[in-house]
């Protein structure tokens, strides 16, 4: 079993902590430890450093080496700095592993998530690998949807798969996303509907065959990259080829496997938090009481409810009074204040900064 830790994302929704030159996975978003360090520490409890590969952009190598020093440099899979989404980036990782370890399953771990308890997460990885070796079927992860979420894909469960310590089902259908809250609410009321949450496990060569079938343009580019590996001018050649690849998520390939009934889904036996927005950080640290606050750093609140207040400056006091349902994030050079229900407006702030020529804050 080989582990692919994907750590090349930009994390733009977590501004102003997450920046272009140092995104959220390398920042102390959850307590005082970065998501990168937290993920690697967890994986090392069960897997040898030589079996863990980190896929990241070239400009982030320095952070990986600082925050995950246990992982050998030869296990870095370097993406060009051009943002291309997960499809091309993970494809590059699958290519590297198919050349080195064609007969070993891989398990993809997205670095910008928190999984508790860790032991259940690690056991699931091991069990997924055994199931892949037995059935030669692509495996992904899912959780039972409890409330409508317009930003995730949904799957329909088929028959349960026997012979595993985990709760595993065939994927009957990849449903994607619905266009309205009402449609999403009606969808998740079906007991057999789950939220898709990645955690992919399969063989790298079989994944490349799926790329060839469903995204032949990506596959062709990856084969061109294969031909320039370990040759003079390798880095420049890879970047030139990689830059021709169209952006897109890996689901453009894997959803086809799910539609064909060629996939399995493990219901995650642990709490999974995708740290994608400040709203998800608030939910991670609070108990579900809508009046509860999350306070990170030196913070004082009076008559304040349902808010996240976080500061990166341990010498600076942030005091708030008489507010409710706000996100307040203070960094050395930027202060964000936005209603919790409108965190998506961070995109508009970023666009405004570009328009004003203030890219140094991004």
C-alpha positions, 0 to 999 in steps of 0.5 A: 500500500502506498499513500498519496498525500495531496498538498498542492491546493491554493485554499482561496476560501480560507483567506486571509490566513490562506495565501497564494504563497502559503495556503491553508494546508501549511498554516495553523488553521486547526490549533497551533499545528498545520494541516500538513503536519497533522496529516503526516503525523497521523499517517506515520503511526501506521505507515513507513515514511518510504510508503508516503508520497506527497504531491505538491506544487514546486513553490510549496516544497520548502513548506513540505520539507519543514513540516513533514521532514520525515518524508524522503525527498525522493517521495515528493511528486512535484506539480508545476505551479500552474493551478489545474485542479485535482484531475491533472495533479492527481494524474501526475501522482498516479503516473509516478506510482504506476512506474515505480509500484505498478502492483501496489494499491494507492490511497489518496489522502487530501491534506486539508481535512481533519479525521478523528479518531485517527485509529479508525481512519488508519484502519480504514486505509488498511482495510480499503487496500485489502478490499482493492487487492481482493476485488480489483474495484475502485474504492472511494469514501462517503458519509450519510448526509444529514442536511442539504449541502449544495457544494458536494456530490451525492452517490446512491448506494447499492448492495452491501459488500461482504468480507470487510471490517468496514461498511462497504457498498457497491455504488449504484449511481453517481448523482452529482449535485442538485441545482436547488436546495429543495431538490437536494433536501428531497434527495438526501431524505432517501436512506440510500443516498450518501455524500461523496468525500473522496478517500480514493483507493485503487491501482495506479495503472488501472486509474491511468487506464480510466483516464485514457478512456474518460479523459483521453486528453489528460492521458495523452499529456501524462504519457508525454510527461512519462516520456520526458522523465529522467531526461535533460530539461525534465522540469521545463518539459513537464511544465510545458506539457502540464500547462496544456492540460485542461482544468478539472476534478478527478471526478471527471474520471472516477464518476464514470467508474461509479456510473458503470457500477465498477466502484465501491464506497466505504462509509467513513468510520470517523468524523471527517471535516473538510477544512475548506471554509471558515464555516467548516472550521467553526463547525469543527470546533463547536458542538452544534449549539448555534449560539456557541462561539469559536475563539482562536488566539487572544480574544475577549467577547461580550454578548456575542454569539454564533461567531468565529473570531481568530487572530494570528497575532498572539500579542494582539487582543481582539475584543468584540461585543454585541455581535452574532453569526460573524466570521472575524479573522485577523492576520498581520496585514489583513482583517476579514469580517463577514457574516457566517452565512455569506462566507462565499463573498470572500471571492468577491473581496479577492476579485476586488483586490486584484482590480485595485492592484492589491495582489500583495494581500492575496 
